[in-house]
Amino acid sequence: MAKVINTAEFRDKVENGSGVAVVDFFATWCGPCKMLAPVFAEAGEDMKEEATFYKLDIDESLEIAQQFGVSSVPTMIVFKDGKPVDQIVGFMPKDRLISKIKASL
């Protein structure tokens, strides 16, 4: 299951972290975000040896969303050693999501 993080945790675990992190920028009012939630959680389980999965509520962490140019949700950003390496926008099936993430590693 992907952990929901706030701005401070994002700075600590993702921006200043090492390894691969995948962050789902979401909003509680977003229908496609709700559809993506179980898919993202399953992908996180399937890839737990390769990446850490987090969720960030854009309404509570607007500054982070703006910093990374998130203009629509859901948007997932793959970070490697604190730097963004890929951005995935919109809902997609788990297999396709995992393929896109692995392609950016």
C-alpha positions, 0 to 999 in steps of 0.5 A: 500500500502506498503511504500518503505523505505531506509536504515535509515528508515529501522533502525528506523521503523523496527530494532528499531520499535515495533510490526510486520513489513513485509519487501519485499526486491526487485529490480526494474529489477526483474520480479518476484518482479514486479509480487509480488508487487500487491500481497504484497500490497493487503496482506498489506491492508488485514493485516493492523491491524496486521502488517506494510508492507514495501518495500526495494530496495536491490540496494539502501540498499545493506548493509541491504540485506547483513545483513539479508542474502538476496541472491535472490529476492523477499525475504520477512522477517517478523520482530517482535519487530525488530528481524527477525522471518521468511523469505519467498523467491519467489513469491506466491499467496496472500492467501498463503503469508498471511498464511505464515506471520500469521504462524510466528506471 
